[in-house]
């Protein structure tokens, strides 16, 4: 018998107040994030006070939890005087120290990190890459990056002969991605979130809603509207298509043969049915935030990745020189582009580790664009009033490095110019250059008649 899906509990008022207390020192700026920014802590593309599927004002619990990180101040300079102590701290402890505010260099035979100017940092980084003779690789974390930065990384890797670019997918996730591509022609969503209300059946395949709390609310509403919501892992009876519209929510780790066989059988039933007998589509849930944008831009796995480890938390992780340790963690020289410190920084390299600070999506000069799990591209504007030291937009160091490595290339000056270049280079994202204000967005995968810049506007 099919077990009816039970949505996760809603966020409590007490939890919301607890999060608000954590950002009480910069409450005004935190409210501006909620009013104008695209959520940086889930993959739904949620923006502003209102959710397009829920009535009234709605704040995703992930957005509240992330506020303390985005409103944090700079890391005290004294913290960088004792690297051995920093290296013993976990992710949460390191993040609680605050945000990286200036370039830092750790010569791995020393116990402290020194500060650098941007010019010196870029000169050092470009010099090491140039001297490697093409022996360098990059890893990236789409959860931390704008589409603009991922585009600039693609251009840097291509023009400056990187050996490869590693995506953050584990081997299990890669296998799931292949399965989805074989069944549906893509590992990107084939249905919008609106389909959850329009379907007759919603099936959950190995997906957790922890990373996308508002999905629980969407499914709660779908159930009230009469949609059958079924967790395949909790279902004993065989599932039948029966000519109905089916939407599958699919997690990144489709591990059981039963889940794979069920997906294949549903797909076969759909292909054998006529147009009037129903259809099947899927939405990926719990995959790395920003992965859909990385896939759209062709930045999922490029070139020879060797034994390079992609399990890191920063935005961009460049490894220069041959690997010289288990898992490829060392290299001779590493460059981390980050918001805040994380444990992967402290894997010692034979020479040095360079840290480059980047602005969050809410501080980013000129704003940035982000792609949701269903492929919706949205613009998140610059929200002034919270500059962290000399941190730069996430795309800026990448285009600066390219200008120092590629003869004749002039670095792009602002986000608008990067978006123009992106629109020219990637036809799928041709409309990205038309996004300027909070709430602007488009669906690059929809028909051309539906690709209209959103009229949902809000003024800063």
Secondary structure, 3 states (H helix, E strand, C coil): CCCECCCCCCCCHHHHHHHHHHCHHHHHHHHHHHHHCECCCCCCCCECCECCCCCCECCCHHHHHHHHHHCCCECCHHHHHCHHHHHCCCHHHHHHCCECCCCEEEECCCCCCEECCHHHHHHHHHHHHHHCCCCEEEEECHHHCCHHHHHHHHHHHHHCCCCEEECCCCHHHHHHHHHHHHHHCCCCCCCCCCHHHHCCEEEEECCCCCCCHHHHHHHHHHHHCCCEEEEHHHCCCCCCCCCCCEEEEECCCCCCHHHHHHHHHHHHHHHHCCHHHCCEEEEECCCCCCHHHHHHCCCCEEECCCCCCCCCCCCEEEEECCCCCHHHCCCCEEEEEECCCCHHHHCCCCCEEEEEEECCCCCCCCCEEEECCCCEEEEECCCCCCCCCCCECCCHHHHHHHHHHCCCCCCCCCHHHHHHHHHHHCHHHHHHHHCCCCCCEEECCCCCCCCCCCCCCCCC
